Amino acid sequence: METFSRGGVTVYSDYCENIVVDPGHPILAWKANKERFSPTLFPSHIRALYPDGLPRIGNRHSEDALSWNLFRSLQLAGKLPLITDFIASESDFDIVYFWARDASQWGNKVDRDIQECLNKMEPWGKDGIKQQTETDVILRGKHHLIIVECKLGKPSEMVRAWCRSRPGMRSQYKDFVKELDTNLFSDSFDFEKDGNRFYQLFRNYLLGAALSLKWGVDFSLLAIVNSLNTNLEGRNHAEEFGCFQSLLRDSSNVFLITWKVIWNRLRFEAGLDALQEWLLNYPPLQLNR
């Protein structure tokens, strides 16, 4: 059933209607149950039908639906190189983790190795008792892994891309950096100021470094953004990302691309019809204009 929020955005009561590949996967069921819109966001007749709210992944604008539809479609079609070739053209990426869960396993549990790294990095949330980092997508190959941070936001707006929503940094992150015993950040890196400003990139970079040591592989960080909006204070995303790069000891393993660039690579690719149609009509990217 297609419903509408008070803001006029389509939200499917059955989130599977918003999914073009593997709609019955347990990872999606977990995500749909975990993150729901409050019933107060909907008209009274919808609140009566769905008193527990509706799944956020059923939102026609859902960033999570975008991540799943894109990367799971490419994985099953054997076309992940359309994205990974930007970074590691000779690597064979065969495992994809969505929110730290391996899609090739028909379950919804966090991968054990990832959970172990998260427990050291964010000990207050050990084994998920409190919120820990849920990286959007991790692509794992035999010699390389790519941490993917997906960012969307509405067109023509300034969006809070990677910074923390409130000031301050947990000291455990600084302890974790020391424990890794590798120089990730330049001498000019300010833990409180820069860590907060690039909070999501910072955490994902730490997790990538930890997993690369655990798995004995190289790692990269890939940020994907919407070219139709800008960062806070009107800076474009490339400028803001460049500031993050300047704070790294070695920035050769961090990359920024846009959803439009990805679209241009896959729009004429055979065997991706359902994904192409979904993306073409996906409101935040305005690809049909």
C-alpha positions in Angstrom: 0.0 0.0 0.0 1.3 3.4 -1.0 0.8 6.1 1.7 1.9 9.6 2.1 3.5 11.5 5.0 2.2 14.9 5.9 5.0 16.3 3.8 3.6 14.5 0.7 6.4 11.9 0.4 5.5 8.4 -0.6 6.0 5.7 2.1 5.2 2.1 1.3 3.6 0.2 4.2 5.2 -2.8 2.6 8.8 -1.8 2.3 9.4 -4.5 -0.3 7.6 -2.4 -2.8 10.6 0.0 -2.6 13.1 -2.8 -3.2 14.1 -4.1 -6.6 16.3 -7.0 -5.6 16.1 -9.6 -2.8 13.2 -7.9 -1.1 12.8 -10.8 1.3 16.3 -10.8 2.6 16.5 -11.0 6.5 18.9 -7.9 6.5 16.1 -5.8 5.1 13.5 -7.2 7.5 15.9 -6.3 10.4 16.4 -2.8 9.0 12.7 -2.2 8.5 11.8 -3.3 12.0 14.6 -1.3 13.6 14.0 2.1 12.0 10.4 3.3 11.7 8.7 6.6 11.2 6.7 7.9 14.1 2.9 7.5 13.5 2.6 11.2 14.2 4.1 12.0 10.8 1.0 10.6 9.1 -2.6 11.5 8.8 -5.0 10.1 11.3 -6.4 7.3 9.1 -2.8 6.1 8.4 -2.0 6.3 12.2 -5.0 4.1 12.9 -3.9 1.5 10.3 -0.3 1.5 11.4 0.0 2.5 15.1 3.6 1.4 15.3 4.6 3.6 12.4 6.0 2.7 9.0 9.5 1.4 8.0 11.9 4.1 7.0 13.3 2.0 4.3 9.8 2.1 2.7 10.3 5.8 2.1 10.5 6.6 -1.6 13.5 8.9 -0.7 15.2 6.3 1.5 19.0 6.5 1.4 19.1 2.9 2.8 16.9 1.6 -0.1 19.2 3.4 -2.5 22.3 1.7 -1.0 20.7 -1.8 -1.0 19.1 -1.5 -4.5 22.4 -0.3 -6.0 25.0 -2.5 -4.4 23.0 -5.7 -4.1 21.9 -5.4 -7.7 25.5 -4.9 -8.9 26.7 -7.7 -6.6 24.2 -10.3 -7.9 24.7 -9.2 -11.6 28.5 -9.5 -11.2 28.9 -5.8 -12.0 30.5 -4.3 -8.9 33.5 -3.3 -11.0 31.3 -0.4 -12.3 32.1 1.2 -8.9 35.2 -0.6 -7.6 37.2 0.1 -10.7 37.4 3.7 -9.5 39.6 2.5 -6.7 41.1 -1.0 -7.3 40.7 -2.2 -10.8 42.4 -5.5 -10.4 40.7 -6.6 -7.2 37.9 -9.2 -7.1 35.2 -8.0 -4.6 32.9 -10.8 -3.9 31.5 -10.0 -0.4 29.2 -7.1 0.3 28.3 -6.1 3.9 25.2 -3.9 4.4 25.3 -2.2 7.8 28.0 -4.7 8.8 26.0 -7.7 7.8 27.1 -10.1 5.0 24.4 -10.2 2.3 25.7 -13.6 1.1 24.6 -15.1 4.5 20.9 -15.5 4.8 20.8 -13.9 8.2 20.8 -10.5 9.9 23.7 -10.8 12.4 26.7 -8.4 12.4 29.8 -10.1 11.0 31.9 -11.4 13.8 35.2 -9.7 12.8 33.5 -6.4 12.2 31.8 -6.7 15.6 35.1 -7.4 17.3 36.6 -4.2 15.8 33.5 -2.2 16.7 33.7 -3.5 20.3 37.3 -2.2 20.6 36.6 1.1 18.8 33.2 1.8 20.5 33.3 -0.3 23.8 30.3 1.5 25.2 28.1 -0.4 22.7 29.7 -3.8 23.0 27.9 -6.4 20.9 25.3 -3.8 19.9 23.9 -3.1 23.4 24.1 0.5 22.4 24.4 2.2 19.0 27.7 1.5 17.2 28.9 2.6 13.8 26.8 1.0 11.0 28.8 1.5 7.9 26.4 1.7 4.9 28.3 -0.7 2.7 31.6 -2.6 2.9 33.0 -4.3 -0.2 35.5 -7.0 0.5 37.9 -8.7 -1.9 40.8 -11.0 -1.5 43.4 -8.2 -1.3 41.4 -5.0 -0.8 38.3 -3.7 1.1 36.3 -0.6 0.5 34.4 1.2 3.2 31.5 3.1 1.5 29.9 6.1 3.2 26.7 7.0 1.3 25.3 10.5 1.7 22.2 11.8 0.0 20.2 14.8 1.2 17.6 16.9 -0.7 18.4 18.8 -3.9 19.3 22.5 -3.6 19.8 22.3 0.2 22.7 22.6 2.5 23.1 19.3 4.3 25.0 18.1 7.3 27.1 15.6 5.5 29.7 14.1 7.8 29.8 16.1 10.9 28.4 15.1 14.3 25.0 16.4 15.2 26.3 17.6 18.6 29.7 18.8 19.9 32.2 16.7 21.6 34.1 13.4 20.9 34.3 10.2 23.0 37.9 9.7 24.3 37.7 6.0 23.4 38.2 6.9 19.7 41.6 8.5 20.6 42.5 5.4 22.6 41.6 3.2 19.6 43.8 5.2 17.3 46.7 4.7 19.6 45.9 1.0 19.9 46.1 0.6 16.1 49.7 1.8 16.3 49.7 3.2 12.8 50.0 6.8 11.7 46.6 7.6 10.1 46.4 11.4 10.7 48.7 14.3 10.2 50.2 16.3 13.0 47.6 19.1 12.3 44.7 16.8 13.0 42.7 18.1 16.0 40.8 15.3 17.6 38.0 17.4 19.1 37.5 19.8 16.2 38.3 17.8 13.2 37.0 14.5 14.6 33.6 16.2 15.2 33.6 18.0 11.8 34.3 14.7 9.9 32.7 12.4 12.4 31.3 9.9 9.9 34.4 9.8 7.7 36.6 9.6 10.8 34.8 6.6 12.2 34.6 4.7 8.9 38.3 5.4 8.2 39.2 3.9 11.7 37.1 0.9 11.0 38.6 0.4 7.6 42.1 0.6 9.1 41.2 -2.0 11.8 39.7 -4.4 9.4 42.6 -4.1 7.0 44.9 -5.2 9.8 42.6 -8.0 10.9 42.1 -9.3 7.4 45.6 -8.6 6.0 44.3 -6.5 3.1 44.6 -2.9 1.8 41.7 -0.6 2.5 40.1 2.5 0.9 37.3 4.8 2.0 34.8 5.8 -0.7 32.3 8.7 0.0 29.3 9.0 -2.4 27.4 12.3 -2.4 24.5 14.0 -4.2 25.9 16.7 -6.5 22.5 18.5 -6.3 23.2 19.8 -2.8 26.0 21.4 -0.8 27.6 21.0 2.6 27.1 23.2 5.6 27.9 26.8 5.0 27.5 26.4 1.3 30.8 24.5 0.7 30.5 21.9 -2.1 31.2 18.4 -1.0 34.5 18.1 -2.9 35.9 21.1 -0.9 34.8 19.7 2.4 36.1 16.2 1.5 39.4 17.8 0.4 39.7 19.3 3.9 39.4 15.8 5.4 42.0 14.4 2.9 44.4 17.1 4.0 44.3 15.8 7.6 45.4 12.3 6.7 49.0 11.0 6.7 48.3 9.4 3.4 45.2 10.4 1.5 45.8 8.1 -1.5 43.2 5.7 -0.3 40.2 8.0 0.1 37.9 8.8 -2.8 34.8 10.9 -3.5 32.3 10.4 -6.3 28.7 11.4 -6.9 25.6 9.3 -7.5 25.3 11.0 -10.9 28.8 9.6 -11.9 27.6 6.1 -10.9 24.4 6.5 -12.9 26.4 7.5 -16.0 28.4 4.3 -15.6 25.5 1.9 -15.3 22.6 3.6 -17.2 23.2 1.6 -20.4 24.5 -1.5 -18.8 22.6 -4.7 -19.8 21.0 -6.8 -17.1 20.2 -4.0 -14.7 16.7 -3.0 -16.0 14.9 -2.9 -12.6 17.7 -0.9 -11.0 17.9 1.5 -13.8 14.2 2.2 -13.8 14.1 2.6 -10.0 17.1 5.1 -10.1 15.6 7.0 -13.0 12.5 7.7 -10.9 14.3 8.2 -7.6 13.3 11.7 -6.5 16.4 13.0 -4.7 18.7 12.4 -7.7 16.4 13.9 -10.4 18.0 11.8 -13.1 14.9 12.0 -15.4 15.3 15.8 -15.8 
